[in-house]
Amino acid sequence: MKYQKIDTPIHRISPFAKIVYSIAVSLLVVLLKAPLQLCLLAAVTFCVLLLAKPDFARLKGLIYALGAVVITTSLSQAFFYYLEPRTVLVTIIDKATPIVGTITGGIYIYKEGALYGLIQSLRISSVMFMATAVVISTHPSQMIMALNKIRIPKELSFIIATSMRFLPQLLEETRRVLVAIRLKGFKLKGISNSIKASKYVLSPLVINSLRQARLVALAAEVRGYSFRKANSREKGGLLRFDTLDLIVISFFVVLLYVAILPFKMGLSKVPLVHAFFFSIPFTCVLLIGIRIVPRFGTATLMILGHSLFAQIVSRGINPLWWPYALLEAAVLETYFFAAKDYLASRQSFFIAGLLRGLSVYLYFYFVASPYIWHKFYAPWYIVVHTFEGALGSAVGGLIAYRVSKSVEAAYRHGGL
Amino acid sequence: MIEIKNLSYSYPLSHKKIINGIDLTVDKGDLVLITGPSGSGKSTFLYCLNGLVPHVFSGDMSGSVMIADVDPRLTPISEISRRVGTVFQNPEYQIFMPTVREDVEFGCRNVGLEEESLERNSRHAILELGLDELLDRDTSTLSAGEKQRLAIAGVYAVGPQIILFDEPSTNLDVAGKQSLRKIIKELKDRCYTIVLVEHDTALFEDIATRIYVMENGVLKTGDDAHKSTIRERKAHNFCQDFDAIIEVQDVSYGYDKSSPFFNHLNMIIRKQEVVAFMGNNGSGKTTFFKLLMGILKPQEGRIAVAGDIIRSIDDSAGRIGLLFQNPDEQLFASTVREEIMLGPRQLKKACDCEDIMARFDLKKYEYVHPHALSKGERQKVAFASVAALRPDIILLDEPTTGLDEKSWLALMDYAFSLVKEGTTVLFSTHNRKVADFYADRVVVFDKGRVISDEIPKD
């Protein structure tokens, strides 16, 4: 948890006001264009962060992350800048080069692009300052209460609270599972090793979660907390989930968070291949979860639940992430509705994975990138990156199919 | 208070009667202790009392049950929870709220207590269970014993007449168990009716009104079947002259480097030695095992296994085997055979799978999914997969926890058979009797210090 338990003026502000602040900063990030305005926004958000008194280690981490953002944004814009006038500093691939030059239209480093990237990185910096200030100054449970005030569905709030409750335990279990697999001689460093190990690691994590989810649901029932009653069956609500469904979804929200942690550290930073590797674990866990609670609304609750959960726990409330989650959920729900099946076949897992990957990356390059972050990308790069993301996501779907089969085999024989 | 006549129940899609013709009458203020092997139907029996059967588990239920003057089949589960409280084995699963105060109030709010009685009941429960100093504590930061007390307080605050306990002492150390015993005794003295399902019968037998043994869904009484079968010390031909297999030399480790948790720890463990590690939660048993495996690195000193220094967990793969308390965390494959062969295949070690399966009596499950087996069988598969690697050392993390005596005796016997073939076995336990029965040596930790290291008496 990234919450810092100290007393500062920012800590004393109501969580609801902080949500309003997050939304305001996000809107300004989208709307402001002049470099001076962006500088001012970054300065204000940074001052708010300082008022929340982040500890030294966190500040150091933030500065490193910021450095990475500034460098990658400046570098990418130096490559992809296409406004005129532009001055070539270095030629990497000349457009006259056969094949590669023709496909890419030449790769150059432009002076104006680097400067443009530097200015645009102020947008991401402002969001990072805002999110850190909110996350270190608000206890997760206070944030959940504030989200309840803005009337997020009761199911979603229950899922986030339950996920929060079981995060430490699941992290501990994940560590133990990794120890057990390493004692069998599996190594986790390196791409091929980690893929080989992940084939085995997911199964005990999922099965263990399902066993625990059942016990938690029973405990909730005997403590008088029942979603059958509190929710909607009698009232004819849209989402017909019982307590066990929601607790299973909560465990999957935590698993989604845990599954991508290793990738946040290493592979996601590797240019050109990160989209592929980042997509695999997320899609895989997501689709296994949907297969286990196969009904309308599961994808939405899982994706939105994970997005909000990750924001409350570590990223900071950031409304700019919400459209991603909503789009992803809508695409999957539409596919399941149209196909009239919830991942009943290998093909269905593959298509769902592919669609998820495509929707996320197309949204980034055609909406988020030009209209929110104001960044340029060359068409060849967009094609390569989107293809990788979609492929990684489809591969995640196929692994999910394999793990689901294994989980179902255990279930069919009465083990769960 | 509880009147059960000819109760039978089978789970949906199952023909097996998990509860088979039980008759039981429990009066107000009685404490009924039920023990029996895992899978005999003890937990299911409690589900029949608290309404989970039939409200959550449908299945086929026959006979009659009256509990606190209501028939659980005809009463909504929220109404039953006002009269019957349930404390489960793992308090981790029944705590829902972020702070102690909110969690004690959680159940009261769910059953619709009015604000005034809610406050009064919660305050009373908090005081009775000694949680008044932890009121605003984050529930995730509580110790196992504190969590168990909170789970009981949450149930107690609702004001039930009957409290059901499902193996409540499983996750507790010696101090925690004694505190739990005291709480349950006090509840009994206040005339609460208690049904207690428990493996550790010795802890409660003197306060129980009656003791039953559940076997295949039938309650039996009138004999000493619940008594421990441990009689005398297990011996093997261990000799103090054997070579050292583990050398811990001047090891210091701790988050605070100026005053480390382990401060210049020294220990030698010999080949084929069986060592029990004891101590309350947080005394250093787990940290010691983590250092041995290379999960944690000593800040000073060195740890060698068979003369080689362990620098990371990759160095201990194949040489140190670990059996967790929860076998589910180490079952990876989709058949028992594949599970056993997974490690040897990865480490390119020879393994006679048939021999391992025969030794652990697993041949009949060869192509069954390991997770589809009962907990005792899963523990066996996990152990077989560890043994398949023929490690020099096997670490058992509280092997007796959560298993009935028959299951863990079998488990320890497997460990013992490996010792005879040259393996060294280290295990942590809260159970002194188990330590004395199996170990050549018992080491007791307290806050990172070895406070006793001795050969158990016969």
Contacts between the chains, C-beta under 8 A, distances in Angstrom:
chain1	res1	chain2	res2	distance
A	139	B	98	7.7
A	140	B	98	7.6
A	141	B	98	4.0
A	141	B	99	7.7
A	161	B	96	7.8
A	161	B	98	7.9
A	162	B	96	7.5
A	164	B	98	7.6
A	165	B	95	7.4
A	165	B	96	6.6
A	165	B	98	7.5
A	165	B	139	7.8
A	165	B	140	7.2
A	168	B	140	5.3
A	169	B	92	6.2
A	173	B	329	6.1
A	176	B	324	6.1
A	176	B	329	4.8
A	176	B	330	7.9
A	177	B	329	5.1
A	177	B	330	7.2
A	179	B	293	7.2
A	179	B	295	6.1
A	179	B	313	6.5
A	179	B	322	7.0
A	180	B	322	6.8
A	180	B	324	6.9
A	180	B	329	6.1
A	180	B	330	3.8
A	180	B	332	7.9
A	181	B	330	8.0
A	181	B	332	6.5
A	182	B	313	4.9
A	182	B	314	6.6
A	182	B	317	6.2
A	183	B	293	7.2
A	183	B	313	6.9
A	183	B	316	6.7
A	183	B	317	5.4
A	183	B	318	7.8
A	183	B	320	6.7
A	183	B	321	6.7
A	183	B	322	5.7
A	183	B	343	7.7
A	184	B	317	6.7
A	184	B	332	7.8
A	184	B	342	5.8
A	184	B	343	3.8
A	184	B	346	5.7
A	184	B	347	7.3
A	184	B	385	7.7
A	184	B	389	7.2
A	185	B	317	4.5
A	185	B	318	5.8
A	185	B	343	6.0
A	185	B	346	4.0
A	185	B	347	3.8
A	186	B	346	5.9
A	187	B	314	6.2
A	200	B	332	3.9
A	200	B	333	7.1
A	200	B	342	7.3
A	201	B	332	7.2
A	203	B	331	7.9
A	203	B	332	6.0
A	203	B	334	7.6
A	203	B	371	7.9
A	204	B	328	5.9
A	204	B	329	5.8
A	204	B	330	7.0
A	204	B	331	5.7
A	204	B	332	6.0
A	204	B	371	7.9
A	207	B	328	6.3
A	207	B	331	7.9
A	207	B	371	5.0
A	208	B	326	7.5
A	208	B	328	4.7
A	208	B	329	6.3
A	211	B	328	6.6
A	212	B	93	6.6
A	215	B	88	6.7
A	215	B	90	7.0
A	215	B	93	4.6
A	216	B	93	4.7
A	216	B	94	7.7
A	217	B	56	7.8
A	218	B	47	7.8
A	218	B	52	5.9
A	218	B	56	6.7
A	218	B	88	7.5
A	219	B	86	7.7
A	219	B	88	5.6
A	219	B	93	5.0
A	219	B	94	3.7
A	220	B	96	6.8
A	221	B	52	6.3
A	221	B	55	7.4
A	221	B	56	5.7
A	221	B	77	5.7
A	222	B	50	5.2
A	222	B	51	7.5
A	222	B	52	6.6
A	222	B	77	7.1
A	222	B	81	5.6
A	222	B	84	8.0
A	222	B	85	7.7
A	222	B	86	4.5
A	223	B	81	6.4
A	223	B	94	6.7
A	223	B	96	7.3
A	223	B	106	6.4
A	223	B	107	4.4
A	223	B	110	6.0
A	223	B	154	6.7
A	223	B	155	7.7
A	224	B	77	7.5
A	224	B	78	4.4
A	224	B	81	4.4
A	224	B	82	7.8
A	224	B	107	5.8
A	224	B	110	3.2
A	224	B	111	4.3
A	224	B	158	7.6
A	225	B	96	7.2
A	225	B	106	7.4
A	225	B	110	4.8
A	226	B	77	6.6
A	226	B	78	6.7
A	229	B	76	7.9
A	229	B	78	6.9
A	405	B	334	7.9
A	406	B	334	4.7
A	406	B	369	7.1
A	409	B	334	6.1
A	409	B	369	4.5
A	409	B	372	7.0
A	410	B	369	4.6
A	410	B	370	7.9
A	410	B	371	3.7
A	410	B	372	4.8
A	411	B	372	8.0
A	412	B	372	7.6
A	413	B	368	6.6
A	413	B	369	6.0
A	413	B	372	3.3
A	414	B	14	7.5
A	414	B	372	6.3
A	415	B	369	6.6
A	415	B	371	4.6
A	415	B	372	3.4
A	415	B	373	6.3
A	416	B	371	7.2
